[in-house]
Amino acid sequence: TLVKIEQYFGKETQPRPKDKVKIGVHLAEKPISVERLHVEHRKTEQAHMIFGWPGLKRTDTRKEIMAVLHTLLGGTMSSRLFSEVREKRGLCYYVRSDVDYYHDCGVLGASAGVDPKRVHEAVEVIIDEFNQLATKKKPVTQEEVQKAKDHLLGKITLSLEDSQSVAQYLGLQGVLENEIEQLDQTLAKVKAVTLEEVQELATELIMPNQMRFGLIGPYENSDEFA
């Protein structure tokens, strides 16, 4: 066994880089797709949809604000999307908000799996929830912000209970962000998020002419979703 380990893992097939590889040359000048609608026909029992708006880069200092916004939108069973789309109307099998951070761009959005016969109603309700938040027709409340912050504080703390998770948490920061933030610093930033900051970020990012929409389901014509 030791001989086989040495045989397969003992030799370096390629020289290891001495310094961090510069990734800037690989970043796109326009990282957000110009295509705003994509419908893919498949004979599925559920219609799977995803919405997206340009979000924040990995290095943006407002990531904790985004985390609170993402959580109150669709990160818990008491969030807006879950309450409106699933609980009140029974439109979906699952619904959640989505957020991702990359070096050159980010994404804020939502995804859902719905009854194909009720897909248009679900699309309207989900988009309406985003728009009402952005336009302040249904503004962020202090209760929502506090619940989201409490959820995040508990989730972050519990996620770092074992040494592997801690190593990953710190290591990824060093590799991807070139600096390491300790847990107490992260928690303090979450606690410091204000209602005004969350509302301001929602209004800035959720713009009607920037939304992208993708759908997989038993639909032949994408024009009906345009």
C-alpha positions as CSV (number, residue, x, y, z in Angstrom):
1,T,0.0,0.0,0.0
2,L,2.8,2.4,0.9
3,V,4.5,1.7,-2.4
4,K,1.3,2.5,-4.3
5,I,0.9,5.8,-2.4
6,E,4.4,6.8,-3.2
7,Q,4.0,5.8,-6.8
8,Y,0.8,7.9,-7.3
9,F,1.4,10.8,-5.0
10,G,5.1,11.0,-4.4
11,K,6.1,12.7,-7.6
12,E,5.2,16.2,-8.7
13,T,4.0,16.0,-12.3
14,Q,4.0,19.8,-12.7
15,P,6.0,22.5,-11.0
16,R,4.1,24.2,-8.1
17,P,3.6,27.9,-8.3
18,K,5.8,29.9,-5.9
19,D,3.4,32.8,-5.7
20,K,-0.3,33.3,-6.1
21,V,-1.5,33.1,-9.7
22,K,-2.9,36.4,-11.0
23,I,-6.4,35.9,-12.1
24,G,-7.1,39.4,-13.5
25,V,-6.3,38.4,-17.0
26,H,-9.1,35.8,-16.9
27,L,-11.9,38.2,-15.8
28,A,-14.5,39.2,-18.3
29,E,-14.9,42.9,-19.2
30,K,-18.7,42.4,-19.0
31,P,-19.2,39.6,-16.4
32,I,-23.0,39.9,-16.4
33,S,-24.6,38.2,-19.4
34,V,-26.4,40.4,-21.9
35,E,-29.0,37.6,-22.3
36,R,-31.9,38.4,-20.0
37,L,-34.3,35.5,-20.8
38,H,-33.6,31.8,-21.3
39,V,-36.3,29.1,-21.5
40,E,-35.2,25.5,-21.9
41,H,-37.8,22.9,-22.9
42,R,-37.9,19.7,-20.9
43,K,-40.7,17.3,-19.9
44,T,-40.4,17.9,-16.2
45,E,-43.0,17.6,-13.4
46,Q,-41.9,20.9,-11.9
47,A,-40.9,24.1,-13.6
48,H,-37.6,25.3,-12.2
49,M,-36.9,29.0,-12.4
50,I,-34.2,31.4,-11.4
51,F,-34.1,35.2,-11.2
52,G,-31.0,37.3,-10.9
53,W,-29.8,40.8,-10.6
54,P,-26.2,42.1,-10.6
55,G,-24.9,41.9,-7.0
56,L,-21.7,42.6,-5.1
57,K,-18.1,41.6,-5.8
58,R,-16.3,39.4,-3.3
59,T,-14.2,42.4,-2.1
60,D,-17.2,44.7,-1.5
61,T,-17.5,45.9,2.1
62,R,-21.3,45.6,2.1
63,K,-21.4,41.8,2.1
64,E,-22.9,41.7,5.6
65,I,-25.7,44.1,4.5
66,M,-26.3,41.8,1.5
67,A,-26.4,38.8,3.8
68,V,-29.2,40.4,5.9
69,L,-31.1,41.4,2.7
70,H,-30.8,37.9,1.3
71,T,-32.0,36.3,4.5
72,L,-35.1,38.5,5.0
73,L,-36.0,38.0,1.3
74,G,-35.8,34.2,1.1
75,G,-33.3,32.8,3.5
76,T,-35.6,31.4,6.2
77,M,-39.1,29.9,6.6
78,S,-40.4,33.3,7.8
79,S,-38.9,35.2,4.9
80,R,-40.9,37.2,2.4
81,L,-40.6,34.8,-0.5
82,F,-41.4,31.7,1.6
83,S,-44.4,33.4,3.2
84,E,-45.9,34.9,0.0
85,V,-45.1,32.3,-2.6
86,R,-45.4,29.0,-0.6
87,E,-47.4,29.7,2.6
88,K,-50.1,32.1,1.3
89,R,-50.5,30.9,-2.2
90,G,-49.2,27.4,-2.3
91,L,-47.5,28.1,-5.6
92,C,-44.2,26.2,-5.1
93,Y,-42.4,23.2,-3.9
94,Y,-39.4,25.2,-2.9
95,V,-38.5,28.9,-3.0
96,R,-35.4,30.7,-1.7
97,S,-33.3,33.8,-2.4
98,D,-29.8,33.3,-3.8
99,V,-26.6,35.3,-3.4
100,D,-23.1,34.7,-4.8
101,Y,-19.9,36.7,-4.7
102,Y,-17.1,36.5,-7.4
103,H,-14.0,38.4,-8.1
104,D,-15.5,40.5,-10.8
105,C,-19.2,40.5,-10.1
106,G,-21.9,39.1,-7.9
107,V,-25.5,37.9,-8.0
108,L,-28.7,38.5,-6.0
109,G,-31.7,36.6,-7.0
110,A,-34.2,33.8,-6.2
111,S,-35.0,30.3,-7.4
112,A,-38.2,28.2,-7.1
113,G,-39.7,24.9,-8.3
114,V,-43.4,25.3,-9.1
115,D,-46.4,23.6,-10.7
116,P,-46.0,24.1,-14.5
117,K,-49.6,25.1,-14.8
118,R,-49.1,28.0,-12.3
119,V,-45.7,29.2,-13.4
120,H,-46.9,32.6,-14.7
121,E,-48.6,33.4,-11.3
122,A,-45.4,32.4,-9.5
123,V,-43.2,34.5,-11.7
124,E,-45.5,37.6,-11.1
125,V,-45.5,37.1,-7.3
126,I,-41.8,36.6,-7.0
127,I,-40.9,39.6,-9.2
128,D,-43.5,41.7,-7.4
129,E,-41.9,40.9,-4.0
130,F,-38.5,42.1,-5.3
131,N,-40.0,45.2,-6.9
132,Q,-42.1,46.2,-3.9
133,L,-39.0,46.0,-1.7
134,A,-36.9,48.0,-4.1
135,T,-39.5,50.8,-4.6
136,K,-40.4,50.9,-0.9
137,K,-44.0,50.0,-1.5
138,K,-43.3,47.2,1.0
139,P,-40.2,48.6,2.7
140,V,-37.9,46.7,5.0
141,T,-39.0,46.7,8.7
142,Q,-36.9,46.7,11.8
143,E,-38.4,43.4,12.9
144,E,-37.3,41.8,9.6
145,V,-33.8,43.1,10.0
146,Q,-33.5,41.9,13.6
147,K,-34.8,38.4,12.8
148,A,-32.4,38.2,9.8
149,K,-29.4,39.3,11.9
150,D,-30.3,36.8,14.7
151,H,-30.5,34.0,12.2
152,L,-27.2,34.9,10.6
153,L,-25.4,35.2,13.9
154,G,-26.5,31.8,15.0
155,K,-25.9,30.2,11.6
156,I,-22.4,31.6,11.3
157,T,-21.5,30.5,14.8
158,L,-22.9,27.0,14.5
159,S,-21.2,26.5,11.1
160,L,-17.8,26.8,12.8
161,E,-18.1,24.2,15.5
162,D,-15.5,21.8,14.1
163,S,-11.9,22.4,13.2
164,Q,-12.3,21.6,9.5
165,S,-15.0,24.3,9.1
166,V,-12.8,26.8,10.9
167,A,-9.8,25.9,8.6
168,Q,-12.0,26.3,5.5
169,Y,-13.4,29.6,6.8
170,L,-10.0,31.1,7.4
171,G,-8.2,29.5,4.5
172,L,-10.7,30.6,1.9
173,Q,-10.4,34.2,3.1
174,G,-6.7,34.1,2.8
175,V,-6.7,32.5,-0.7
176,L,-9.6,34.5,-2.2
177,E,-9.6,37.8,-0.3
178,N,-5.9,38.1,0.6
179,E,-6.8,38.9,4.2
180,I,-8.3,37.0,7.2
181,E,-11.2,38.3,9.3
182,Q,-11.7,36.6,12.6
183,L,-15.2,35.4,13.7
184,D,-15.8,38.1,16.2
185,Q,-15.1,40.7,13.5
186,T,-17.6,39.1,11.2
187,L,-20.3,38.9,13.9
188,A,-19.7,42.5,14.9
189,K,-20.3,43.6,11.2
190,V,-23.6,41.7,11.1
191,K,-24.8,43.2,14.3
192,A,-23.9,46.7,13.0
193,V,-26.1,46.4,9.9
194,T,-29.0,49.0,9.9
195,L,-32.4,49.0,8.4
196,E,-31.5,52.0,6.2
197,E,-28.4,50.2,4.8
198,V,-30.5,47.2,3.8
199,Q,-33.2,49.3,2.2
200,E,-30.6,51.3,0.3
201,L,-28.9,48.3,-1.0
202,A,-32.1,46.7,-2.2
203,T,-33.1,49.9,-4.0
204,E,-29.7,50.1,-5.6
205,L,-29.5,46.5,-6.9
206,I,-33.1,45.4,-7.7
207,M,-33.6,47.3,-10.9
208,P,-36.3,46.2,-13.5
209,N,-34.0,46.6,-16.5
210,Q,-31.3,44.5,-15.0
211,M,-33.2,41.3,-14.1
212,R,-32.2,38.0,-15.7
213,F,-34.7,35.1,-15.8
214,G,-34.1,31.4,-16.6
215,L,-36.7,28.6,-16.7
216,I,-36.6,24.9,-17.3
217,G,-39.9,23.2,-18.0
218,P,-42.5,21.9,-20.5
219,Y,-42.7,25.1,-22.5
220,E,-42.2,25.3,-26.3
221,N,-42.2,29.1,-26.7
222,S,-40.1,31.5,-24.7
223,D,-42.1,34.5,-26.0
224,E,-44.9,33.9,-23.4
225,F,-42.3,34.9,-20.7
226,A,-40.9,37.9,-22.4
